[in-house]
């Protein structure tokens, strides 16, 4: 089937490379650790400023997005790739030392009392 077949002029025909090809068929991150959607990732010092050579366009785009700390969910949204694919690609960049995970601070979490109040408010609706 021709890539242009079934699409209107100006309509995005979709990705050229299928997601499973981007990960080499892998569905689990190489690190074994699955990053949470709210995990914050950032390019390792000195990596974001360099023009990474030998990397796929997807890796380069992720590194550009990670110049500043960003959540995994934001990377998924900005790359328009499936979550599983992004998790595998992020893990590859972590193993290569091009990316790091910013540890979350306990102070960032809402207190239990606030969550209980929200739950009660939702029940009242």
Backbone torsions as a table, in degrees:
resi	resn	phi	psi	omega
1	UNK	NA	133.4	177.8
2	UNK	-69.9	138.8	-178.6
3	UNK	-59.6	-33.0	-178.0
4	UNK	-81.1	-13.1	-177.1
5	UNK	-65.7	132.4	177.2
6	UNK	84.0	3.8	177.7
7	UNK	-116.4	148.1	178.1
8	UNK	-87.7	157.0	176.4
9	UNK	-56.0	134.2	179.3
10	UNK	85.8	-8.6	179.8
11	UNK	-87.3	136.0	179.5
12	UNK	-69.4	122.2	-178.2
13	UNK	-76.7	-5.7	180.0
14	UNK	102.5	-177.2	-176.1
15	UNK	-69.1	145.8	178.3
16	UNK	-77.1	-38.1	-179.7
17	UNK	-107.4	131.6	179.3
18	UNK	-67.8	146.8	-177.1
19	UNK	-54.4	-40.1	-178.3
20	UNK	-65.7	-24.5	177.7
21	UNK	-73.7	-30.1	179.3
22	UNK	-66.2	-29.5	-177.3
23	UNK	-103.3	5.2	-177.6
24	UNK	67.3	26.1	-179.9
25	UNK	84.2	-2.2	-179.6
26	UNK	-75.9	141.8	177.1
27	UNK	-113.8	-11.3	178.8
28	UNK	-116.1	142.2	176.8
29	UNK	-61.0	146.9	-179.4
30	UNK	-61.4	-28.8	-178.6
31	UNK	-77.4	-16.5	-176.1
32	UNK	82.9	-15.5	179.8
33	UNK	-94.7	123.5	179.3
34	UNK	-92.9	120.1	-179.0
35	UNK	-71.8	135.7	176.7
36	UNK	-72.1	156.2	179.7
37	UNK	-59.6	-30.7	-177.4
38	UNK	-96.7	4.6	175.5
39	UNK	-63.1	141.6	-178.1
40	UNK	-103.6	127.8	179.5
41	UNK	-120.5	152.1	179.3
42	UNK	-149.1	147.7	177.4
43	UNK	-64.0	141.5	178.8
44	UNK	-62.9	150.5	-179.8
45	UNK	-53.6	131.3	178.6
46	UNK	88.1	-15.3	-177.5
47	UNK	-83.3	-43.8	-174.7
48	UNK	-63.9	-31.5	-178.0
49	UNK	-78.0	-23.5	-178.5
50	UNK	-80.8	153.1	172.5
51	UNK	-87.7	94.3	-175.8
52	UNK	-59.4	125.8	178.6
53	UNK	-103.6	152.9	179.0
54	UNK	77.8	8.4	178.8
55	UNK	-104.9	150.5	177.9
56	UNK	-67.8	161.9	178.4
57	UNK	-59.1	-32.9	-179.9
58	UNK	-66.9	-43.5	177.5
59	UNK	-62.6	-43.2	-179.6
60	UNK	-63.2	-40.4	179.5
61	UNK	-65.0	-42.1	178.8
62	UNK	-62.2	-43.8	179.4
63	UNK	-63.6	-37.8	176.5
64	UNK	-63.0	-42.5	179.9
65	UNK	-64.2	-30.3	-174.7
66	UNK	-91.9	15.4	175.5
67	UNK	-59.3	-36.2	173.8
68	UNK	-111.9	152.9	177.9
69	UNK	-55.3	134.4	-176.6
70	UNK	-145.7	150.1	178.9
71	UNK	-80.8	159.3	176.5
72	UNK	-59.5	-39.6	179.3
73	UNK	-60.1	-39.5	178.8
74	UNK	-67.2	-38.3	177.8
75	UNK	-63.3	-42.2	178.0
76	UNK	-60.3	-47.1	-178.2
77	UNK	-64.8	-41.2	-176.2
78	UNK	-77.4	-24.3	179.0
79	UNK	-93.5	-17.5	-177.0
80	UNK	59.3	30.4	175.8
81	UNK	-104.4	154.6	177.3
82	UNK	-62.2	150.4	-178.0
83	UNK	-54.7	-45.5	-178.9
84	UNK	-60.1	-39.6	179.2
85	UNK	-66.6	-44.6	-180.0
86	UNK	-63.2	-39.9	178.7
87	UNK	-61.8	-41.5	178.8
88	UNK	-66.0	-44.6	-179.6
89	UNK	-65.0	-41.1	177.5
90	UNK	-62.7	-41.3	178.5
91	UNK	-62.7	-39.4	177.4
92	UNK	-60.8	-43.1	179.2
93	UNK	-67.5	-33.5	176.3
94	UNK	-64.7	-45.4	-179.9
95	UNK	-62.6	-37.0	-179.8
96	UNK	-75.1	-9.9	-179.3
97	UNK	80.1	12.4	-179.1
98	UNK	-88.9	-11.7	-174.5
99	UNK	-140.1	152.7	173.8
100	UNK	-139.7	156.5	178.1
101	UNK	-96.2	130.7	178.7
102	UNK	-85.6	122.0	-179.4
103	UNK	-64.4	137.8	178.0
104	UNK	-81.2	154.1	-179.5
105	UNK	-103.8	141.4	-179.2
106	UNK	-59.1	-27.5	-179.3
107	UNK	-68.6	-18.4	-179.2
108	UNK	-74.2	-19.6	-177.6
109	UNK	-80.4	143.0	176.8
110	UNK	-71.1	149.3	179.9
111	UNK	-70.3	154.5	-176.5
112	UNK	-59.7	-37.3	-179.5
113	UNK	-61.6	-39.4	178.9
114	UNK	-65.1	-42.9	179.0
115	UNK	-63.0	-38.2	178.4
116	UNK	-65.2	-40.9	178.0
117	UNK	-62.7	-41.5	178.0
118	UNK	-62.9	-43.5	179.6
119	UNK	-62.0	-42.8	178.1
120	UNK	-64.5	-39.2	177.5
121	UNK	-63.5	-39.3	178.0
122	UNK	-66.9	-39.1	178.2
123	UNK	-65.1	-32.2	-179.1
124	UNK	-70.8	-18.9	-180.0
125	UNK	-72.4	NA	NA
